[in-house]
Each structure stands twice: as structure tokens, then as C-alpha cells.
Amino acid sequence: MKLTVKIGCCGIPKSRREYYKSFSVVEVQQTFYKIPLPSTLERWRKEAPEDFEFTIKAWQVITHPPTSPTWKRSGLKVSKNEYDKYGYLRPTKENFDAWMKTLEAAKILQANVIVIQTPPSFGYSEENVRNIRSFFSQIDRNNMLIGWEPRGTWKQHLDVVGKLVKELNLIHIVDILKLKPATIGRVAYIRLHGLNGEVNYRYKYKDEDLDRLLKCIEELYNNGVETVYVMFNNVFMFDDALRFKKLCSDRGFNIK
């Protein structure tokens, strides 16, 4: 089977019209900060080509505590005595409600993948492992693929990450130039945040970086992966993604 590589950006750095001419997939970032109005999501879906794919980043209310600096954009005001009901994948009514709003946004956009990025402060601990198990065991997925990008000390506990991903039917999202997924299935999801640090958004990928990325994807394919999402998340993401798209095309992959 031919490998399908879906290449795009985390967010649209150009005009939508220009982006749609160059790429067939985008990871929506607005849904992380605040869920857009249904009418806005419907307009995005209608404006995009019929075969264009949206993936979305889950609302921060589910993953980040109210003390997070980005929470001021969430549209929610929470009293301090309710802080422990939000974020960190806690299995609370508040987080489950936030998940349903995320899921509804994904449905409107006809998305196939929801990205859940947990912050470094949500590191490895027995309590957080329990939260992960409880949260993902109870949510309605509506046949969505769910990717989890753990940050912080989870990198020192990849054996646990691998067990959780398998048990809960998740995709382990990584920046594959820095870390290989703990386990893989038919679909892989890569988010590229720049080199020389956990995130370095001002980094521009060199030709040798993209060659190495291509080899990483070939390795995934050799291990049974059928579809790979490659999402660039840096200042130069539009140009870098275009360069990588040509590289994959020259290699003979099915590009979307």
C-alpha cells in the first residue's frame, strides 16, 4: 500500500484562498483558545474546497489550568475555588462539557482528528495517569481519531505513554525530529515546532532537516503506518511545508 502523507500548517499563515491552493489540510488553532461560533465554523467549512481536511486542537479548558496565561482568551470566568474542576484532563463535568464543545466544532468542520496537547505542568504522575485513563475512557469520540501530545516529564516515561496510547486508542503525537512515538498504528501525527529547544518557532528548517524528516517518515511506513500527518508549527511553516511537500512528491508518496 502506498503511504499517504498529509502536509500542512498549524494555523493559516497566509490568506485562506492562498492556503487552499497550496495545501489540503490545516490544524485549526483557534479552537484551543476559544471555540468559535458555529456560524464561523460553518463558513470556514463552506469556503474550503470539498476535499479539504481540517484537524483541530482541543479547547485549552480541557488540558490547561485556569492559571495558564492563555486562559484569558477562553471566554470563561472561573472563581478560584473552582480551579480544580478544569484542565489537566480531570474527569469532571466541566471538562466533559468542554470536550463536547470541542467535539461539536470538529463535527461542523468535518474533522477527522482532534489534537490534545497537555502542558509541561501536566507531567508524569500517578494522579495524572488516573486522570488520563478516566477522561479518555468516558468521552464520546464520534469516531474521531484523538492524538495526544504530552509535554514535560512524560519524555522520561515513554513506557507509560506507550501503554496509555495503546490502551486508550490514541495517537502519540511527537515532533519526530526530536522524539519517536512510543507506539504507532495505522495513522501517525507529527507536529514540528522548530529545532534547538522544545519549541523554537523562529527556526527555519534546512534541507538536511527535511531530508532527515523524510527518512523518519519512511521508517514509519516500514513499520506499518499508512497515513502520516506532518504539521509545521513555526514562523516559516508555509514555505517549509511547501518544500517538504515537494520532497515527498519526488519520493513518490501519495500527497494530500
Secondary structure in CASP SS format (residue, H / E / C, confidence):
PFRMAT SS
TARGET T0000
AUTHOR 0000-0000-0000
METHOD secondary structure of the structure
MODEL  1
M C 1.00
K C 1.00
L C 1.00
T E 1.00
V E 1.00
K E 1.00
I E 1.00
G E 1.00
C E 1.00
C E 1.00
G C 1.00
I C 1.00
P C 1.00
K C 1.00
S C 1.00
R H 1.00
R H 1.00
E H 1.00
Y H 1.00
Y H 1.00
K H 1.00
S H 1.00
F C 1.00
S C 1.00
V E 1.00
V E 1.00
E E 1.00
V E 1.00
Q C 1.00
Q H 1.00
T H 1.00
F H 1.00
Y H 1.00
K C 1.00
I C 1.00
P C 1.00
L C 1.00
P H 1.00
S H 1.00
T H 1.00
L H 1.00
E H 1.00
R H 1.00
W H 1.00
R H 1.00
K H 1.00
E H 1.00
A C 1.00
P C 1.00
E C 1.00
D C 1.00
F C 1.00
E E 1.00
F E 1.00
T E 1.00
I E 1.00
K E 1.00
A C 1.00
W C 1.00
Q H 1.00
V H 1.00
I H 1.00
T H 1.00
H C 1.00
P C 1.00
P C 1.00
T C 1.00
S C 1.00
P H 1.00
T H 1.00
W H 1.00
K H 1.00
R H 1.00
S C 1.00
G C 1.00
L C 1.00
K C 1.00
V C 1.00
S C 1.00
K H 1.00
N H 1.00
E H 1.00
Y H 1.00
D H 1.00
K H 1.00
Y C 1.00
G C 1.00
Y C 1.00
L C 1.00
R C 1.00
P C 1.00
T C 1.00
K H 1.00
E H 1.00
N H 1.00
F H 1.00
D H 1.00
A H 1.00
W H 1.00
M H 1.00
K H 1.00
T H 1.00
L H 1.00
E H 1.00
A H 1.00
A H 1.00
K H 1.00
I H 1.00
L H 1.00
Q C 1.00
A C 1.00
N C 1.00
V E 1.00
I E 1.00
V E 1.00
I E 1.00
Q E 1.00
T C 1.00
P C 1.00
P C 1.00
S C 1.00
F C 1.00
G C 1.00
Y C 1.00
S C 1.00
E H 1.00
E H 1.00
N H 1.00
V H 1.00
R H 1.00
N H 1.00
I H 1.00
R H 1.00
S H 1.00
F H 1.00
F H 1.00
S H 1.00
Q H 1.00
I C 1.00
D C 1.00
R C 1.00
N C 1.00
N C 1.00
M C 1.00
L E 1.00
I E 1.00
G E 1.00
W E 1.00
E E 1.00
P C 1.00
R C 1.00
G H 1.00
T H 1.00
W H 1.00
K H 1.00
Q H 1.00
H C 1.00
L H 1.00
D H 1.00
V H 1.00
V H 1.00
G H 1.00
K H 1.00
L H 1.00
V H 1.00
K H 1.00
E H 1.00
L H 1.00
N C 1.00
L C 1.00
I E 1.00
H E 1.00
I C 1.00
V E 1.00
D C 1.00
I C 1.00
L C 1.00
K C 1.00
L C 1.00
K C 1.00
P C 1.00
A C 1.00
T C 1.00
I C 1.00
G C 1.00
R C 1.00
V E 1.00
A E 1.00
Y E 1.00
I E 1.00
R E 1.00
L E 1.00
H C 1.00
G C 1.00
L C 1.00
N C 1.00
G C 1.00
E C 1.00
V C 1.00
N C 1.00
Y C 1.00
R C 1.00
Y C 1.00
K C 1.00
Y C 1.00
K C 1.00
D H 1.00
E H 1.00
D H 1.00
L H 1.00
D H 1.00
R H 1.00
L H 1.00
L H 1.00
K H 1.00
C H 1.00
I H 1.00
E H 1.00
E H 1.00
L H 1.00
Y H 1.00
N H 1.00
N C 1.00
G C 1.00
V C 1.00
E C 1.00
T E 1.00
V E 1.00
Y E 1.00
V E 1.00
M E 1.00
F E 1.00
N C 1.00
N C 1.00
V C 1.00
F C 1.00
M H 1.00
F H 1.00
D H 1.00
D H 1.00
A H 1.00
L H 1.00
R H 1.00
F H 1.00
K H 1.00
K H 1.00
L H 1.00
C H 1.00
S H 1.00
D H 1.00
R H 1.00
G C 1.00
F C 1.00
N E 1.00
I E 1.00
K C 1.00
END
